[in-house]
């Protein structure tokens, strides 16, 4: 598993949590991106990596699809990781 090279940005609230939940499920980033694309999200690996790194804004559609694929309530994506 790759280790993050950069610190997290501040462009969205969910990226760090999404990364943690995805890794917890044992899903590779490229596989997760493919699943998102199959649900109608026009996202590429660079864009998704920036979303997880909190270097770009996450759209409402992306948040909805991510929550669905991770099988979590959308609100969980916005919770502080310390909870």
mmCIF file of the N, C-alpha and C atoms, coordinates in Angstrom:
data_MODEL
# 
_entry.id   MODEL 
# 
loop_
_atom_site.group_PDB 
_atom_site.id 
_atom_site.type_symbol 
_atom_site.label_atom_id 
_atom_site.label_alt_id 
_atom_site.label_comp_id 
_atom_site.label_asym_id 
_atom_site.label_entity_id 
_atom_site.label_seq_id 
_atom_site.pdbx_PDB_ins_code 
_atom_site.Cartn_x 
_atom_site.Cartn_y 
_atom_site.Cartn_z 
_atom_site.occupancy 
_atom_site.B_iso_or_equiv 
_atom_site.pdbx_formal_charge 
_atom_site.auth_seq_id 
_atom_site.auth_comp_id 
_atom_site.auth_asym_id 
_atom_site.auth_atom_id 
_atom_site.pdbx_PDB_model_num 
ATOM 1   N N  . UNK A 1 1  ? 0.845   -1.178 0.000   1.00 0.00 ? 1  UNK A N  1 
ATOM 2   C CA . UNK A 1 1  ? 0.000   0.000  0.000   1.00 0.00 ? 1  UNK A CA 1 
ATOM 3   C C  . UNK A 1 1  ? 0.890   1.241  0.000   1.00 0.00 ? 1  UNK A C  1 
ATOM 4   N N  . UNK A 1 2  ? 0.592   2.157  -0.922  1.00 0.00 ? 2  UNK A N  1 
ATOM 5   C CA . UNK A 1 2  ? 1.368   3.390  -1.009  1.00 0.00 ? 2  UNK A CA 1 
ATOM 6   C C  . UNK A 1 2  ? 1.111   4.271  0.207   1.00 0.00 ? 2  UNK A C  1 
ATOM 7   N N  . UNK A 1 3  ? 2.127   4.996  0.586   1.00 0.00 ? 3  UNK A N  1 
ATOM 8   C CA . UNK A 1 3  ? 2.006   5.962  1.668   1.00 0.00 ? 3  UNK A CA 1 
ATOM 9   C C  . UNK A 1 3  ? 1.871   7.341  1.038   1.00 0.00 ? 3  UNK A C  1 
ATOM 10  N N  . UNK A 1 4  ? 0.967   8.144  1.592   1.00 0.00 ? 4  UNK A N  1 
ATOM 11  C CA . UNK A 1 4  ? 0.724   9.488  1.062   1.00 0.00 ? 4  UNK A CA 1 
ATOM 12  C C  . UNK A 1 4  ? 1.999   10.312 1.141   1.00 0.00 ? 4  UNK A C  1 
ATOM 13  N N  . UNK A 1 5  ? 2.354   10.947 0.016   1.00 0.00 ? 5  UNK A N  1 
ATOM 14  C CA . UNK A 1 5  ? 3.571   11.744 -0.061  1.00 0.00 ? 5  UNK A CA 1 
ATOM 15  C C  . UNK A 1 5  ? 3.356   13.174 0.415   1.00 0.00 ? 5  UNK A C  1 
ATOM 16  N N  . UNK A 1 6  ? 2.147   13.691 0.188   1.00 0.00 ? 6  UNK A N  1 
ATOM 17  C CA . UNK A 1 6  ? 1.842   15.077 0.557   1.00 0.00 ? 6  UNK A CA 1 
ATOM 18  C C  . UNK A 1 6  ? 0.869   15.113 1.724   1.00 0.00 ? 6  UNK A C  1 
ATOM 19  N N  . UNK A 1 7  ? 0.931   16.188 2.475   1.00 0.00 ? 7  UNK A N  1 
ATOM 20  C CA . UNK A 1 7  ? -0.075  16.419 3.503   1.00 0.00 ? 7  UNK A CA 1 
ATOM 21  C C  . UNK A 1 7  ? -1.415  16.668 2.823   1.00 0.00 ? 7  UNK A C  1 
ATOM 22  N N  . UNK A 1 8  ? -2.498  16.531 3.566   1.00 0.00 ? 8  UNK A N  1 
ATOM 23  C CA . UNK A 1 8  ? -3.833  16.769 3.014   1.00 0.00 ? 8  UNK A CA 1 
ATOM 24  C C  . UNK A 1 8  ? -4.057  18.263 2.796   1.00 0.00 ? 8  UNK A C  1 
ATOM 25  N N  . UNK A 1 9  ? -4.824  18.579 1.752   1.00 0.00 ? 9  UNK A N  1 
ATOM 26  C CA . UNK A 1 9  ? -5.194  19.955 1.463   1.00 0.00 ? 9  UNK A CA 1 
ATOM 27  C C  . UNK A 1 9  ? -6.429  20.346 2.263   1.00 0.00 ? 9  UNK A C  1 
ATOM 28  N N  . UNK A 1 10 ? -7.070  21.424 1.820   1.00 0.00 ? 10 UNK A N  1 
ATOM 29  C CA . UNK A 1 10 ? -8.238  21.930 2.537   1.00 0.00 ? 10 UNK A CA 1 
ATOM 30  C C  . UNK A 1 10 ? -9.403  22.242 1.600   1.00 0.00 ? 10 UNK A C  1 
ATOM 31  N N  . UNK A 1 11 ? -9.446  21.627 0.411   1.00 0.00 ? 11 UNK A N  1 
ATOM 32  C CA . UNK A 1 11 ? -10.494 21.941 -0.560  1.00 0.00 ? 11 UNK A CA 1 
ATOM 33  C C  . UNK A 1 11 ? -11.792 21.179 -0.337  1.00 0.00 ? 11 UNK A C  1 
ATOM 34  N N  . UNK A 1 12 ? -11.758 20.104 0.441   1.00 0.00 ? 12 UNK A N  1 
ATOM 35  C CA . UNK A 1 12 ? -12.997 19.399 0.768   1.00 0.00 ? 12 UNK A CA 1 
ATOM 36  C C  . UNK A 1 12 ? -12.891 18.812 2.168   1.00 0.00 ? 12 UNK A C  1 
ATOM 37  N N  . UNK A 1 13 ? -14.021 18.366 2.683   1.00 0.00 ? 13 UNK A N  1 
ATOM 38  C CA . UNK A 1 13 ? -14.061 17.825 4.045   1.00 0.00 ? 13 UNK A CA 1 
ATOM 39  C C  . UNK A 1 13 ? -14.003 16.305 4.082   1.00 0.00 ? 13 UNK A C  1 
ATOM 40  N N  . UNK A 1 14 ? -14.171 15.642 2.939   1.00 0.00 ? 14 UNK A N  1 
ATOM 41  C CA . UNK A 1 14 ? -14.377 14.196 2.965   1.00 0.00 ? 14 UNK A CA 1 
ATOM 42  C C  . UNK A 1 14 ? -13.193 13.359 2.503   1.00 0.00 ? 14 UNK A C  1 
ATOM 43  N N  . UNK A 1 15 ? -12.236 13.952 1.826   1.00 0.00 ? 15 UNK A N  1 
ATOM 44  C CA . UNK A 1 15 ? -11.178 13.183 1.176   1.00 0.00 ? 15 UNK A CA 1 
ATOM 45  C C  . UNK A 1 15 ? -10.435 12.220 2.080   1.00 0.00 ? 15 UNK A C  1 
ATOM 46  N N  . UNK A 1 16 ? -10.008 12.705 3.213   1.00 0.00 ? 16 UNK A N  1 
ATOM 47  C CA . UNK A 1 16 ? -9.238  11.875 4.138   1.00 0.00 ? 16 UNK A CA 1 
ATOM 48  C C  . UNK A 1 16 ? -10.075 10.695 4.633   1.00 0.00 ? 16 UNK A C  1 
ATOM 49  N N  . UNK A 1 17 ? -11.324 10.973 4.925   1.00 0.00 ? 17 UNK A N  1 
ATOM 50  C CA . UNK A 1 17 ? -12.235 9.933  5.415   1.00 0.00 ? 17 UNK A CA 1 
ATOM 51  C C  . UNK A 1 17 ? -12.519 8.904  4.322   1.00 0.00 ? 17 UNK A C  1 
ATOM 52  N N  . UNK A 1 18 ? -12.725 9.369  3.099   1.00 0.00 ? 18 UNK A N  1 
ATOM 53  C CA . UNK A 1 18 ? -12.971 8.464  1.972   1.00 0.00 ? 18 UNK A CA 1 
ATOM 54  C C  . UNK A 1 18 ? -11.773 7.535  1.784   1.00 0.00 ? 18 UNK A C  1 
ATOM 55  N N  . UNK A 1 19 ? -10.582 8.093  1.817   1.00 0.00 ? 19 UNK A N  1 
ATOM 56  C CA . UNK A 1 19 ? -9.376  7.283  1.666   1.00 0.00 ? 19 UNK A CA 1 
ATOM 57  C C  . UNK A 1 19 ? -9.301  6.215  2.753   1.00 0.00 ? 19 UNK A C  1 
ATOM 58  N N  . UNK A 1 20 ? -9.553  6.594  3.979   1.00 0.00 ? 20 UNK A N  1 
ATOM 59  C CA . UNK A 1 20 ? -9.486  5.652  5.093   1.00 0.00 ? 20 UNK A CA 1 
ATOM 60  C C  . UNK A 1 20 ? -10.523 4.537  4.940   1.00 0.00 ? 20 UNK A C  1 
ATOM 61  N N  . UNK A 1 21 ? -11.760 4.894  4.587   1.00 0.00 ? 21 UNK A N  1 
ATOM 62  C CA . UNK A 1 21 ? -12.830 3.894  4.448   1.00 0.00 ? 21 UNK A CA 1 
ATOM 63  C C  . UNK A 1 21 ? -12.568 2.968  3.259   1.00 0.00 ? 21 UNK A C  1 
ATOM 64  N N  . UNK A 1 22 ? -12.084 3.522  2.164   1.00 0.00 ? 22 UNK A N  1 
ATOM 65  C CA . UNK A 1 22 ? -11.765 2.708  0.988   1.00 0.00 ? 22 UNK A CA 1 
ATOM 66  C C  . UNK A 1 22 ? -10.674 1.699  1.317   1.00 0.00 ? 22 UNK A C  1 
ATOM 67  N N  . UNK A 1 23 ? -9.616  2.154  1.971   1.00 0.00 ? 23 UNK A N  1 
ATOM 68  C CA . UNK A 1 23 ? -8.520  1.262  2.338   1.00 0.00 ? 23 UNK A CA 1 
ATOM 69  C C  . UNK A 1 23 ? -8.976  0.214  3.345   1.00 0.00 ? 23 UNK A C  1 
ATOM 70  N N  . UNK A 1 24 ? -9.837  0.608  4.266   1.00 0.00 ? 24 UNK A N  1 
ATOM 71  C CA . UNK A 1 24 ? -10.363 -0.326 5.258   1.00 0.00 ? 24 UNK A CA 1 
ATOM 72  C C  . UNK A 1 24 ? -11.118 -1.467 4.578   1.00 0.00 ? 24 UNK A C  1 
ATOM 73  N N  . UNK A 1 25 ? -11.790 -1.161 3.474   1.00 0.00 ? 25 UNK A N  1 
ATOM 74  C CA . UNK A 1 25 ? -12.513 -2.185 2.720   1.00 0.00 ? 25 UNK A CA 1 
ATOM 75  C C  . UNK A 1 25 ? -11.583 -2.996 1.818   1.00 0.00 ? 25 UNK A C  1 
ATOM 76  N N  . UNK A 1 26 ? -10.327 -2.586 1.719   1.00 0.00 ? 26 UNK A N  1 
ATOM 77  C CA . UNK A 1 26 ? -9.357  -3.302 0.904   1.00 0.00 ? 26 UNK A CA 1 
ATOM 78  C C  . UNK A 1 26 ? -9.537  -3.097 -0.587  1.00 0.00 ? 26 UNK A C  1 
ATOM 79  N N  . UNK A 1 27 ? -10.087 -1.944 -0.972  1.00 0.00 ? 27 UNK A N  1 
ATOM 80  C CA . UNK A 1 27 ? -10.331 -1.654 -2.384  1.00 0.00 ? 27 UNK A CA 1 
ATOM 81  C C  . UNK A 1 27 ? -9.207  -0.759 -2.907  1.00 0.00 ? 27 UNK A C  1 
ATOM 82  N N  . UNK A 1 28 ? -8.596  -1.168 -4.012  1.00 0.00 ? 28 UNK A N  1 
ATOM 83  C CA . UNK A 1 28 ? -7.552  -0.351 -4.626  1.00 0.00 ? 28 UNK A CA 1 
ATOM 84  C C  . UNK A 1 28 ? -8.177  0.872  -5.272  1.00 0.00 ? 28 UNK A C  1 
ATOM 85  N N  . UNK A 1 29 ? -7.403  1.944  -5.299  1.00 0.00 ? 29 UNK A N  1 
ATOM 86  C CA . UNK A 1 29 ? -7.891  3.203  -5.853  1.00 0.00 ? 29 UNK A CA 1 
ATOM 87  C C  . UNK A 1 29 ? -8.376  3.032  -7.292  1.00 0.00 ? 29 UNK A C  1 
ATOM 88  N N  . UNK A 1 30 ? -7.620  2.324  -8.114  1.00 0.00 ? 30 UNK A N  1 
ATOM 89  C CA . UNK A 1 30 ? -7.999  2.159  -9.529  1.00 0.00 ? 30 UNK A CA 1 
ATOM 90  C C  . UNK A 1 30 ? -9.310  1.388  -9.661  1.00 0.00 ? 30 UNK A C  1 
ATOM 91  N N  . UNK A 1 31 ? -9.543  0.414  -8.777  1.00 0.00 ? 31 UNK A N  1 
ATOM 92  C CA . UNK A 1 31 ? -10.792 -0.343 -8.813  1.00 0.00 ? 31 UNK A CA 1 
ATOM 93  C C  . UNK A 1 31 ? -11.966 0.521  -8.358  1.00 0.00 ? 31 UNK A C  1 
ATOM 94  N N  . UNK A 1 32 ? -11.714 1.364  -7.360  1.00 0.00 ? 32 UNK A N  1 
ATOM 95  C CA . UNK A 1 32 ? -12.758 2.255  -6.862  1.00 0.00 ? 32 UNK A CA 1 
ATOM 96  C C  . UNK A 1 32 ? -13.150 3.265  -7.937  1.00 0.00 ? 32 UNK A C  1 
ATOM 97  N N  . UNK A 1 33 ? -12.164 3.774  -8.650  1.00 0.00 ? 33 UNK A N  1 
ATOM 98  C CA . UNK A 1 33 ? -12.420 4.717  -9.733  1.00 0.00 ? 33 UNK A CA 1 
ATOM 99  C C  . UNK A 1 33 ? -13.271 4.049  -10.809 1.00 0.00 ? 33 UNK A C  1 
ATOM 100 N N  . UNK A 1 34 ? -12.953 2.826  -11.151 1.00 0.00 ? 34 UNK A N  1 
ATOM 101 C CA . UNK A 1 34 ? -13.741 2.086  -12.150 1.00 0.00 ? 34 UNK A CA 1 
ATOM 102 C C  . UNK A 1 34 ? -15.187 1.920  -11.697 1.00 0.00 ? 34 UNK A C  1 
ATOM 103 N N  . UNK A 1 35 ? -15.371 1.630  -10.422 1.00 0.00 ? 35 UNK A N  1 
ATOM 104 C CA . UNK A 1 35 ? -16.725 1.486  -9.882  1.00 0.00 ? 35 UNK A CA 1 
ATOM 105 C C  . UNK A 1 35 ? -17.475 2.815  -9.958  1.00 0.00 ? 35 UNK A C  1 
ATOM 106 N N  . UNK A 1 36 ? -16.790 3.905  -9.640  1.00 0.00 ? 36 UNK A N  1 
ATOM 107 C CA . UNK A 1 36 ? -17.415 5.220  -9.728  1.00 0.00 ? 36 UNK A CA 1 
ATOM 108 C C  . UNK A 1 36 ? -17.812 5.530  -11.169 1.00 0.00 ? 36 UNK A C  1 
ATOM 109 N N  . UNK A 1 37 ? -16.919 5.218  -12.108 1.00 0.00 ? 37 UNK A N  1 
ATOM 110 C CA . UNK A 1 37 ? -17.203 5.468  -13.516 1.00 0.00 ? 37 UNK A CA 1 
ATOM 111 C C  . UNK A 1 37 ? -18.400 4.651  -13.987 1.00 0.00 ? 37 UNK A C  1 
ATOM 112 N N  . UNK A 1 38 ? -18.513 3.414  -13.510 1.00 0.00 ? 38 UNK A N  1 
ATOM 113 C CA . UNK A 1 38 ? -19.642 2.570  -13.920 1.00 0.00 ? 38 UNK A CA 1 
ATOM 114 C C  . UNK A 1 38 ? -20.966 3.083  -13.360 1.00 0.00 ? 38 UNK A C  1 
ATOM 115 N N  . UNK A 1 39 ? -20.894 3.943  -12.329 1.00 0.00 ? 39 UNK A N  1 
ATOM 116 C CA . UNK A 1 39 ? -22.105 4.551  -11.774 1.00 0.00 ? 39 UNK A CA 1 
ATOM 117 C C  . UNK A 1 39 ? -22.350 5.949  -12.339 1.00 0.00 ? 39 UNK A C  1 
ATOM 118 N N  . UNK A 1 40 ? -21.610 6.306  -13.393 1.00 0.00 ? 40 UNK A N  1 
ATOM 119 C CA . UNK A 1 40 ? -21.876 7.559  -14.083 1.00 0.00 ? 40 UNK A CA 1 
ATOM 120 C C  . UNK A 1 40 ? -21.036 8.746  -13.679 1.00 0.00 ? 40 UNK A C  1 
ATOM 121 N N  . UNK A 1 41 ? -20.034 8.539  -12.843 1.00 0.00 ? 41 UNK A N  1 
ATOM 122 C CA . UNK A 1 41 ? -19.143 9.645  -12.468 1.00 0.00 ? 41 UNK A CA 1 
ATOM 123 C C  . UNK A 1 41 ? -18.023 9.745  -13.492 1.00 0.00 ? 41 UNK A C  1 
ATOM 124 N N  . UNK A 1 42 ? -17.889 10.901 -14.096 1.00 0.00 ? 42 UNK A N  1 
ATOM 125 C CA . UNK A 1 42 ? -16.822 11.146 -15.052 1.00 0.00 ? 42 UNK A CA 1 
ATOM 126 C C  . UNK A 1 42 ? -15.594 11.597 -14.263 1.00 0.00 ? 42 UNK A C  1 
ATOM 127 N N  . UNK A 1 43 ? -14.804 10.629 -13.802 1.00 0.00 ? 43 UNK A N  1 
ATOM 128 C CA . UNK A 1 43 ? -13.653 10.941 -12.958 1.00 0.00 ? 43 UNK A CA 1 
ATOM 129 C C  . UNK A 1 43 ? -12.456 10.132 -13.447 1.00 0.00 ? 43 UNK A C  1 
ATOM 130 N N  . UNK A 1 44 ? -11.293 10.754 -13.419 1.00 0.00 ? 44 UNK A N  1 
ATOM 131 C CA . UNK A 1 44 ? -10.072 10.062 -13.817 1.00 0.00 ? 44 UNK A CA 1 
ATOM 132 C C  . UNK A 1 44 ? -9.173  9.881  -12.589 1.00 0.00 ? 44 UNK A C  1 
ATOM 133 N N  . UNK A 1 45 ? -8.130  9.064  -12.691 1.00 0.00 ? 45 UNK A N  1 
ATOM 134 C CA . UNK A 1 45 ? -7.277  8.802  -11.530 1.00 0.00 ? 45 UNK A CA 1 
ATOM 135 C C  . UNK A 1 45 ? -6.666  10.047 -10.891 1.00 0.00 ? 45 UNK A C  1 
ATOM 136 N N  . UNK A 1 46 ? -6.229  10.996 -11.694 1.00 0.00 ? 46 UNK A N  1 
ATOM 137 C CA . UNK A 1 46 ? -5.637  12.215 -11.128 1.00 0.00 ? 46 UNK A CA 1 
ATOM 138 C C  . UNK A 1 46 ? -6.668  13.002 -10.339 1.00 0.00 ? 46 UNK A C  1 
ATOM 139 N N  . UNK A 1 47 ? -7.847  13.157 -10.904 1.00 0.00 ? 47 UNK A N  1 
ATOM 140 C CA . UNK A 1 47 ? -8.914  13.898 -10.240 1.00 0.00 ? 47 UNK A CA 1 
ATOM 141 C C  . UNK A 1 47 ? -9.328  13.216 -8.942  1.00 0.00 ? 47 UNK A C  1 
ATOM 142 N N  . UNK A 1 48 ? -9.431  11.887 -8.974  1.00 0.00 ? 48 UNK A N  1 
ATOM 143 C CA . UNK A 1 48 ? -9.822  11.158 -7.763  1.00 0.00 ? 48 UNK A CA 1 
ATOM 144 C C  . UNK A 1 48 ? -8.744  11.276 -6.689  1.00 0.00 ? 48 UNK A C  1 
ATOM 145 N N  . UNK A 1 49 ? -7.490  11.176 -7.100  1.00 0.00 ? 49 UNK A N  1 
ATOM 146 C CA . UNK A 1 49 ? -6.397  11.306 -6.143  1.00 0.00 ? 49 UNK A CA 1 
ATOM 147 C C  . UNK A 1 49 ? -6.420  12.679 -5.473  1.00 0.00 ? 49 UNK A C  1 
ATOM 148 N N  . UNK A 1 50 ? -6.724  13.704 -6.252  1.00 0.00 ? 50 UNK A N  1 
ATOM 149 C CA . UNK A 1 50 ? -6.833  15.056 -5.686  1.00 0.00 ? 50 UNK A CA 1 
ATOM 150 C C  . UNK A 1 50 ? -8.027  15.155 -4.741  1.00 0.00 ? 50 UNK A C  1 
ATOM 151 N N  . UNK A 1 51 ? -9.095  14.431 -5.026  1.00 0.00 ? 51 UNK A N  1 
ATOM 152 C CA . UNK A 1 51 ? -10.259 14.424 -4.131  1.00 0.00 ? 51 UNK A CA 1 
ATOM 153 C C  . UNK A 1 51 ? -9.863  13.813 -2.785  1.00 0.00 ? 51 UNK A C  1 
ATOM 154 N N  . UNK A 1 52 ? -9.215  12.644 -2.809  1.00 0.00 ? 52 UNK A N  1 
ATOM 155 C CA . UNK A 1 52 ? -8.786  12.005 -1.566  1.00 0.00 ? 52 UNK A CA 1 
ATOM 156 C C  . UNK A 1 52 ? -7.769  12.865 -0.829  1.00 0.00 ? 52 UNK A C  1 
ATOM 157 N N  . UNK A 1 53 ? -6.910  13.524 -1.571  1.00 0.00 ? 53 UNK A N  1 
ATOM 158 C CA . UNK A 1 53 ? -5.887  14.368 -0.955  1.00 0.00 ? 53 UNK A CA 1 
ATOM 159 C C  . UNK A 1 53 ? -6.410  15.713 -0.497  1.00 0.00 ? 53 UNK A C  1 
ATOM 160 N N  . UNK A 1 54 ? -7.688  15.961 -0.763  1.00 0.00 ? 54 UNK A N  1 
ATOM 161 C CA . UNK A 1 54 ? -8.364  17.199 -0.385  1.00 0.00 ? 54 UNK A CA 1 
ATOM 162 C C  . UNK A 1 54 ? -7.774  18.412 -1.117  1.00 0.00 ? 54 UNK A C  1 
ATOM 163 N N  . UNK A 1 55 ? -7.384  18.183 -2.378  1.00 0.00 ? 55 UNK A N  1 
ATOM 164 C CA . UNK A 1 55 ? -6.849  19.263 -3.205  1.00 0.00 ? 55 UNK A CA 1 
ATOM 165 C C  . UNK A 1 55 ? -7.839  19.749 -4.250  1.00 0.00 ? 55 UNK A C  1 
ATOM 166 N N  . UNK A 1 56 ? -9.050  19.173 -4.246  1.00 0.00 ? 56 UNK A N  1 
ATOM 167 C CA . UNK A 1 56 ? -10.107 19.670 -5.120  1.00 0.00 ? 56 UNK A CA 1 
ATOM 168 C C  . UNK A 1 56 ? -11.452 19.418 -4.460  1.00 0.00 ? 56 UNK A C  1 
ATOM 169 N N  . UNK A 1 57 ? -12.428 20.178 -4.899  1.00 0.00 ? 57 UNK A N  1 
ATOM 170 C CA . UNK A 1 57 ? -13.779 20.065 -4.355  1.00 0.00 ? 57 UNK A CA 1 
ATOM 171 C C  . UNK A 1 57 ? -14.424 18.778 -4.845  1.00 0.00 ? 57 UNK A C  1 
ATOM 172 N N  . UNK A 1 58 ? -15.175 18.117 -3.970  1.00 0.00 ? 58 UNK A N  1 
ATOM 173 C CA . UNK A 1 58 ? -15.941 16.923 -4.344  1.00 0.00 ? 58 UNK A CA 1 
ATOM 174 C C  . UNK A 1 58 ? -17.344 17.372 -4.738  1.00 0.00 ? 58 UNK A C  1 
ATOM 175 N N  . UNK A 1 59 ? -17.839 16.878 -5.867  1.00 0.00 ? 59 UNK A N  1 
ATOM 176 C CA . UNK A 1 59 ? -19.190 17.246 -6.297  1.00 0.00 ? 59 UNK A CA 1 
ATOM 177 C C  . UNK A 1 59 ? -20.225 16.454 -5.510  1.00 0.00 ? 59 UNK A C  1 
ATOM 178 N N  . UNK A 1 60 ? -21.463 16.934 -5.536  1.00 0.00 ? 60 UNK A N  1 
ATOM 179 C CA . UNK A 1 60 ? -22.533 16.224 -4.823  1.00 0.00 ? 60 UNK A CA 1 
ATOM 180 C C  . UNK A 1 60 ? -22.722 14.814 -5.398  1.00 0.00 ? 60 UNK A C  1 
ATOM 181 N N  . UNK A 1 61 ? -22.618 14.678 -6.713  1.00 0.00 ? 61 UNK A N  1 
ATOM 182 C CA . UNK A 1 61 ? -22.772 13.359 -7.333  1.00 0.00 ? 61 UNK A CA 1 
ATOM 183 C C  . UNK A 1 61 ? -21.658 12.415 -6.878  1.00 0.00 ? 61 UNK A C  1 
ATOM 184 N N  . UNK A 1 62 ? -20.443 12.917 -6.825  1.00 0.00 ? 62 UNK A N  1 
ATOM 185 C CA . UNK A 1 62 ? -19.321 12.087 -6.371  1.00 0.00 ? 62 UNK A CA 1 
ATOM 186 C C  . UNK A 1 62 ? -19.518 11.645 -4.927  1.00 0.00 ? 62 UNK A C  1 
ATOM 187 N N  . UNK A 1 63 ? -19.957 12.553 -4.081  1.00 0.00 ? 63 UNK A N  1 
ATOM 188 C CA . UNK A 1 63 ? -20.184 12.217 -2.675  1.00 0.00 ? 63 UNK A CA 1 
ATOM 189 C C  . UNK A 1 63 ? -21.264 11.149 -2.551  1.00 0.00 ? 63 UNK A C  1 
ATOM 190 N N  . UNK A 1 64 ? -22.331 11.297 -3.315  1.00 0.00 ? 64 UNK A N  1 
ATOM 191 C CA . UNK A 1 64 ? -23.416 10.312 -3.298  1.00 0.00 ? 64 UNK A CA 1 
ATOM 192 C C  . UNK A 1 64 ? -22.908 8.937  -3.735  1.00 0.00 ? 64 UNK A C  1 
ATOM 193 N N  . UNK A 1 65 ? -22.175 8.894  -4.842  1.00 0.00 ? 65 UNK A N  1 
ATOM 194 C CA . UNK A 1 65 ? -21.673 7.627  -5.381  1.00 0.00 ? 65 UNK A CA 1 
ATOM 195 C C  . UNK A 1 65 ? -20.656 6.994  -4.426  1.00 0.00 ? 65 UNK A C  1 
ATOM 196 N N  . UNK A 1 66 ? -19.772 7.799  -3.870  1.00 0.00 ? 66 UNK A N  1 
ATOM 197 C CA . UNK A 1 66 ? -18.768 7.289  -2.930  1.00 0.00 ? 66 UNK A CA 1 
ATOM 198 C C  . UNK A 1 66 ? -19.446 6.655  -1.722  1.00 0.00 ? 66 UNK A C  1 
ATOM 199 N N  . UNK A 1 67 ? -20.423 7.347  -1.151  1.00 0.00 ? 67 UNK A N  1 
ATOM 200 C CA . UNK A 1 67 ? -21.139 6.798  0.004   1.00 0.00 ? 67 UNK A CA 1 
ATOM 201 C C  . UNK A 1 67 ? -21.822 5.489  -0.363  1.00 0.00 ? 67 UNK A C  1 
ATOM 202 N N  . UNK A 1 68 ? -22.418 5.441  -1.544  1.00 0.00 ? 68 UNK A N  1 
ATOM 203 C CA . UNK A 1 68 ? -23.090 4.217  -2.003  1.00 0.00 ? 68 UNK A CA 1 
ATOM 204 C C  . UNK A 1 68 ? -22.084 3.070  -2.149  1.00 0.00 ? 68 UNK A C  1 
ATOM 205 N N  . UNK A 1 69 ? -20.953 3.336  -2.798  1.00 0.00 ? 69 UNK A N  1 
ATOM 206 C CA . UNK A 1 69 ? -19.962 2.289  -3.021  1.00 0.00 ? 69 UNK A CA 1 
ATOM 207 C C  . UNK A 1 69 ? -19.313 1.810  -1.721  1.00 0.00 ? 69 UNK A C  1 
ATOM 208 N N  . UNK A 1 70 ? -19.144 2.723  -0.784  1.00 0.00 ? 70 UNK A N  1 
ATOM 209 C CA . UNK A 1 70 ? -18.568 2.346  0.511   1.00 0.00 ? 70 UNK A CA 1 
ATOM 210 C C  . UNK A 1 70 ? -19.618 1.776  1.461   1.00 0.00 ? 70 UNK A C  1 
ATOM 211 N N  . UNK A 1 71 ? -20.884 1.853  1.026   1.00 0.00 ? 71 UNK A N  1 
ATOM 212 C CA . UNK A 1 71 ? -22.006 1.349  1.820   1.00 0.00 ? 71 UNK A CA 1 
ATOM 213 C C  . UNK A 1 71 ? -22.068 2.019  3.195   1.00 0.00 ? 71 UNK A C  1 
ATOM 214 N N  . UNK A 1 72 ? -21.971 3.359  3.168   1.00 0.00 ? 72 UNK A N  1 
ATOM 215 C CA . UNK A 1 72 ? -22.050 4.146  4.401   1.00 0.00 ? 72 UNK A CA 1 
ATOM 216 C C  . UNK A 1 72 ? -23.043 5.288  4.208   1.00 0.00 ? 72 UNK A C  1 
ATOM 217 N N  . UNK A 1 73 ? -23.559 5.791  5.300   1.00 0.00 ? 73 UNK A N  1 
ATOM 218 C CA . UNK A 1 73 ? -24.398 6.981  5.273   1.00 0.00 ? 73 UNK A CA 1 
ATOM 219 C C  . UNK A 1 73 ? -23.521 8.166  4.858   1.00 0.00 ? 73 UNK A C  1 
ATOM 220 N N  . UNK A 1 74 ? -24.048 9.026  4.026   1.00 0.00 ? 74 UNK A N  1 
ATOM 221 C CA . UNK A 1 74 ? -23.289 10.192 3.556   1.00 0.00 ? 74 UNK A CA 1 
ATOM 222 C C  . UNK A 1 74 ? -22.722 10.995 4.722   1.00 0.00 ? 74 UNK A C  1 
ATOM 223 N N  . UNK A 1 75 ? -23.481 11.113 5.790   1.00 0.00 ? 75 UNK A N  1 
ATOM 224 C CA . UNK A 1 75 ? -23.018 11.893 6.941   1.00 0.00 ? 75 UNK A CA 1 
ATOM 225 C C  . UNK A 1 75 ? -21.719 11.348 7.528   1.00 0.00 ? 75 UNK A C  1 
ATOM 226 N N  . UNK A 1 76 ? -21.491 10.053 7.418   1.00 0.00 ? 76 UNK A N  1 
ATOM 227 C CA . UNK A 1 76 ? -20.256 9.461  7.937   1.00 0.00 ? 76 UNK A CA 1 
ATOM 228 C C  . UNK A 1 76 ? -19.039 10.032 7.233   1.00 0.00 ? 76 UNK A C  1 
ATOM 229 N N  . UNK A 1 77 ? -19.176 10.385 5.973   1.00 0.00 ? 77 UNK A N  1 
ATOM 230 C CA . UNK A 1 77 ? -18.049 10.943 5.229   1.00 0.00 ? 77 UNK A CA 1 
ATOM 231 C C  . UNK A 1 77 ? -17.601 12.297 5.777   1.00 0.00 ? 77 UNK A C  1 
ATOM 232 N N  . UNK A 1 78 ? -18.516 12.984 6.453   1.00 0.00 ? 78 UNK A N  1 
ATOM 233 C CA . UNK A 1 78 ? -18.219 14.317 6.965   1.00 0.00 ? 78 UNK A CA 1 
ATOM 234 C C  . UNK A 1 78 ? -17.784 14.318 8.435   1.00 0.00 ? 78 UNK A C  1 
ATOM 235 N N  . UNK A 1 79 ? -17.797 13.151 9.074   1.00 0.00 ? 79 UNK A N  1 
ATOM 236 C CA . UNK A 1 79 ? -17.417 13.087 10.482  1.00 0.00 ? 79 UNK A CA 1 
ATOM 237 C C  . UNK A 1 79 ? -15.920 13.256 10.641  1.00 0.00 ? 79 UNK A C  1 
ATOM 238 N N  . UNK A 1 80 ? -15.566 13.836 11.767  1.00 0.00 ? 80 UNK A N  1 
ATOM 239 C CA . UNK A 1 80 ? -14.163 13.985 12.116  1.00 0.00 ? 80 UNK A CA 1 
ATOM 240 C C  . UNK A 1 80 ? -13.570 12.613 12.339  1.00 0.00 ? 80 UNK A C  1 
ATOM 241 N N  . UNK A 1 81 ? -12.384 12.378 11.834  1.00 0.00 ? 81 UNK A N  1 
ATOM 242 C CA . UNK A 1 81 ? -11.782 11.056 11.958  1.00 0.00 ? 81 UNK A CA 1 
ATOM 243 C C  . UNK A 1 81 ? -11.472 10.673 13.394  1.00 0.00 ? 81 UNK A C  1 
ATOM 244 N N  . UNK A 1 82 ? -11.429 11.619 14.302  1.00 0.00 ? 82 UNK A N  1 
ATOM 245 C CA . UNK A 1 82 ? -11.124 11.326 15.699  1.00 0.00 ? 82 UNK A CA 1 
ATOM 246 C C  . UNK A 1 82 ? -12.297 10.726 16.446  1.00 0.00 ? 82 UNK A C  1 
ATOM 247 N N  . UNK A 1 83 ? -13.493 10.743 15.823  1.00 0.00 ? 83 UNK A N  1 
ATOM 248 C CA . UNK A 1 83 ? -14.677 10.207 16.500  1.00 0.00 ? 83 UNK A CA 1 
ATOM 249 C C  . UNK A 1 83 ? -14.662 8.704  16.496  1.00 0.00 ? 83 UNK A C  1 
# 
